[in-house]
Amino acid sequence: MPAPSWLTAQPVAHRGLHVVADRVLENTPGAALAAVARGFAIECDVQLTADGEAVVFHDFTLDRLTGESGRIDTRTAAALAGIVFRDSDDRIPTLGDFLDLVGGRVPVVVEIKSGFDGNLALTRRVAEVVAGRDDPIALMSFDPAIVEALAELAPGRPRGITAEANYDHGEWARLPAAMQKSLGHLLHMEHSRPDFIAWHVKDLPHAAPNMARYFGMPVLTWTVRTPEDKETAMQYADQMIFEGFVP
């Protein structure tokens, strides 16, 4: 499906408009409200709980962002709702509560986290949460299998692939070399068939997103943090996912 115009109409606040000095942390209700107040779209991340709920949180573990430790998927949604973000008054929201808070006032781009293990439980739950909502909501993932599954699980909802040029570093290094190549060159497009691409700004320009734009597929770029990044985004992408400044 063609990506809707609202997807690229305004800059997208990466994990919401968060400022640690103001006690507003990433992926929190406060960050969502701050973005809404400035008229920015919102990118957020979701993880799966022990009881099958989708919560707005980036990491697979609690350690970096809270005073707790351990994996998100070992706690229930109710238990996570009682956990306060570090240096903040916000608590971990469910995706449903997060979207209710935004209330369709600005677009929300939901990144579905993946262990690249074929588990679609989180994807199914996200599809259930967004079903029937008229809000401008797009769904994306680094995992092509999730993007492909969303065509059936969330029909009519814009689907995107999040990608970068190289996957031989960090957590990606564990993936087979053939998969790394496929991800970095979008070789899965015949099966994943995304409506848009979210590409790493440090890897622009690049043939893969350039080709997508040539055929009319919009490209978002992440994470824009510097004036140089912004210039790159303006030249090689259709909109930026930004952090650390106010455009």
C-alpha positions as CSV (number, residue, x, y, z in Angstrom):
1,M,0.0,0.0,0.0
2,P,1.2,3.6,-0.6
3,A,2.5,5.1,2.6
4,P,0.2,7.9,3.9
5,S,1.3,11.5,3.7
6,W,1.1,11.9,7.5
7,L,4.1,9.5,7.9
8,T,6.5,12.1,6.6
9,A,4.6,15.3,7.4
10,Q,6.5,16.3,10.5
11,P,9.8,15.4,12.2
12,V,9.6,12.3,14.4
13,A,10.7,12.4,18.0
14,H,12.9,9.4,18.7
15,R,11.4,7.6,21.7
16,G,9.3,10.7,22.3
17,L,10.7,14.2,23.0
18,H,12.8,13.2,26.0
19,V,15.2,15.4,28.0
20,V,16.9,13.7,30.9
21,A,17.8,17.0,32.5
22,D,14.0,17.7,32.8
23,R,13.3,14.3,34.2
24,V,11.7,13.3,30.9
25,L,13.1,9.9,29.8
26,E,12.8,8.0,26.5
27,N,9.6,6.0,25.8
28,T,7.7,7.5,28.7
29,P,4.3,9.1,28.9
30,G,6.1,12.4,29.6
31,A,8.1,12.1,26.4
32,A,4.9,11.4,24.5
33,L,3.2,14.4,25.9
34,A,6.2,16.7,25.2
35,A,6.2,15.6,21.6
36,V,2.4,16.2,21.3
37,A,2.8,19.7,22.8
38,R,5.3,20.6,20.0
39,G,3.4,18.9,17.2
40,F,6.1,16.2,16.5
41,A,5.3,12.6,15.5
42,I,6.5,10.0,17.9
43,E,8.6,6.9,17.5
44,C,8.4,4.3,20.3
45,D,9.6,0.8,21.0
46,V,7.6,-2.1,22.3
47,Q,8.6,-5.3,24.2
48,L,6.6,-8.3,25.3
49,T,5.7,-9.1,28.9
50,A,5.5,-12.4,30.7
51,D,1.7,-12.3,30.3
52,G,1.7,-11.4,26.6
53,E,1.2,-7.7,26.8
54,A,3.0,-5.1,24.7
55,V,4.7,-2.4,26.8
56,V,6.5,0.7,25.6
57,F,10.2,0.1,26.4
58,H,13.3,-0.1,24.3
59,D,15.7,-2.5,26.0
60,F,15.2,-6.2,26.5
61,T,16.3,-5.7,30.2
62,L,15.3,-3.2,32.9
63,D,18.8,-2.4,34.0
64,R,19.7,0.8,32.0
65,L,16.5,2.7,32.5
66,T,15.1,1.6,35.9
67,G,16.4,0.7,39.4
68,E,15.4,-2.9,38.6
69,S,17.3,-5.6,36.8
70,G,16.4,-8.6,34.6
71,R,14.5,-9.2,31.4
72,I,11.3,-7.4,30.5
73,D,9.7,-10.7,29.4
74,T,10.0,-12.2,32.9
75,R,7.6,-9.6,34.4
76,T,3.9,-9.1,33.9
77,A,2.4,-5.9,32.6
78,A,1.0,-5.2,36.0
79,A,4.3,-5.6,37.7
80,L,6.1,-3.4,35.1
81,A,3.4,-0.7,35.6
82,G,4.8,-0.4,39.2
83,I,8.3,0.2,38.1
84,V,9.4,3.8,37.9
85,F,11.9,5.0,35.3
86,R,15.3,6.1,36.7
87,D,15.4,9.8,37.5
88,S,11.8,10.2,36.5
89,D,8.2,10.0,37.9
90,D,7.0,8.0,34.9
91,R,6.2,4.3,34.9
92,I,6.3,1.7,32.1
93,P,3.1,2.0,30.1
94,T,1.3,-0.6,28.0
95,L,1.1,0.3,24.3
96,G,-2.6,0.7,24.6
97,D,-2.3,3.2,27.4
98,F,0.5,5.1,25.5
99,L,-1.7,5.4,22.4
100,D,-4.6,6.5,24.4
101,L,-2.5,9.2,25.9
102,V,-1.4,10.5,22.5
103,G,-5.0,10.2,21.4
104,G,-4.3,10.5,17.7
105,R,-3.1,14.0,18.0
106,V,0.2,13.2,16.2
107,P,1.3,10.1,14.3
108,V,3.0,7.3,16.2
109,V,5.5,4.9,14.7
110,V,5.8,1.8,16.7
111,E,9.0,-0.3,16.4
112,I,8.4,-3.9,17.3
113,K,11.5,-5.4,18.9
114,S,12.6,-8.9,17.9
115,G,15.0,-11.6,19.0
116,F,15.1,-12.9,15.4
117,D,13.8,-16.2,16.7
118,G,10.5,-16.5,14.7
119,N,8.4,-15.6,17.8
120,L,5.5,-13.5,16.6
121,A,3.7,-13.2,20.0
122,L,4.6,-9.5,20.4
123,T,3.7,-8.7,16.8
124,R,0.2,-10.3,17.2
125,R,-0.4,-8.4,20.4
126,V,0.6,-5.1,18.8
127,A,-1.8,-5.9,15.9
128,E,-4.6,-6.5,18.4
129,V,-3.9,-3.2,20.2
130,V,-3.9,-1.1,17.1
131,A,-6.9,-2.9,15.4
132,G,-9.9,-0.6,15.0
133,R,-8.0,2.6,15.9
134,D,-8.4,5.4,13.5
135,D,-5.2,7.1,14.9
136,P,-2.3,7.6,12.5
137,I,-0.2,4.7,13.6
138,A,2.6,3.0,11.6
139,L,4.4,-0.2,12.5
140,M,8.0,-1.2,11.8
141,S,10.7,-3.6,12.8
142,F,14.3,-4.6,12.0
143,D,13.0,-8.1,11.5
144,P,11.7,-8.7,7.9
145,A,9.7,-11.7,9.2
146,I,7.7,-9.3,11.4
147,V,7.1,-6.8,8.6
148,E,5.9,-9.6,6.4
149,A,3.6,-11.0,9.0
150,L,2.1,-7.6,9.6
151,A,0.6,-7.6,6.1
152,E,-1.9,-10.3,7.4
153,L,-2.0,-9.4,11.1
154,A,-2.5,-5.6,10.6
155,P,-3.9,-5.1,7.1
156,G,-4.2,-1.5,6.0
157,R,-1.6,-0.3,8.6
158,P,1.6,1.2,7.1
159,R,4.5,-1.3,7.7
160,G,8.2,-0.4,7.6
161,I,11.6,-2.0,7.7
162,T,14.2,-0.5,10.0
163,A,17.7,-1.0,8.6
164,E,21.3,0.0,8.4
165,A,24.1,-0.9,6.0
166,N,26.2,-3.2,8.3
167,Y,25.2,-5.8,10.8
168,D,28.7,-7.1,11.9
169,H,28.7,-5.2,15.2
170,G,27.1,-5.4,18.6
171,E,24.0,-7.6,19.0
172,W,23.8,-8.1,15.3
173,A,27.1,-10.0,15.1
174,R,25.4,-13.2,16.3
175,L,23.2,-13.3,13.1
176,P,24.4,-15.5,10.2
177,A,26.5,-13.7,7.6
178,A,23.9,-14.4,4.9
179,M,21.2,-12.7,7.0
180,Q,23.4,-9.7,7.8
181,K,23.9,-9.3,4.0
182,S,20.2,-9.6,3.4
183,L,19.3,-7.0,6.0
184,G,22.0,-4.5,4.9
185,H,21.0,-4.6,1.3
186,L,17.3,-5.1,1.7
187,L,17.4,-8.4,-0.2
188,H,14.3,-9.5,1.6
189,M,12.0,-6.9,0.0
190,E,10.2,-9.4,-2.2
191,H,8.9,-11.1,0.9
192,S,8.7,-8.4,3.5
193,R,7.2,-5.8,1.0
194,P,7.4,-2.8,3.4
195,D,5.5,0.5,2.7
196,F,8.4,2.6,4.0
197,I,12.0,2.3,5.1
198,A,13.7,3.7,8.3
199,W,17.4,3.9,7.5
200,H,20.4,4.8,9.7
201,V,21.5,8.3,8.9
202,K,25.2,7.5,9.2
203,D,24.7,5.1,6.3
204,L,23.4,7.7,3.9
205,P,23.7,8.0,1.0
206,H,23.2,4.3,0.2
207,A,22.0,2.4,-2.9
208,A,19.2,0.5,-1.1
209,P,17.2,3.4,0.3
210,N,18.0,5.5,-2.8
211,M,16.4,2.8,-4.9
212,A,13.4,2.7,-2.7
213,R,12.9,6.4,-3.0
214,Y,13.2,6.2,-6.7
215,F,10.2,3.9,-6.8
216,G,8.2,6.1,-4.6
217,M,8.8,4.5,-1.2
218,P,9.4,7.1,1.6
219,V,12.5,6.9,3.7
220,L,12.7,8.0,7.3
221,T,16.2,8.3,8.8
222,W,17.4,7.7,12.3
223,T,18.8,8.9,14.6
224,V,19.4,12.5,13.6
225,R,21.4,14.2,16.4
226,T,23.7,16.8,14.8
227,P,23.5,19.6,12.2
228,E,25.4,17.3,9.9
229,D,22.9,14.5,10.4
230,K,20.1,17.0,9.7
231,E,21.7,18.0,6.4
232,T,22.1,14.4,5.4
233,A,18.5,13.7,6.2
234,M,17.3,16.7,4.2
235,Q,19.2,15.5,1.2
236,Y,18.7,11.7,1.2
237,A,15.5,11.1,3.2
238,D,11.9,12.2,3.3
239,Q,11.8,12.8,7.0
240,M,14.0,12.5,10.1
241,I,13.7,10.7,13.4
242,F,15.5,13.0,15.7
243,E,16.9,13.2,19.3
244,G,18.7,15.6,21.5
245,F,17.5,18.9,19.9
246,V,14.3,20.5,18.9
247,P,14.0,21.1,15.1
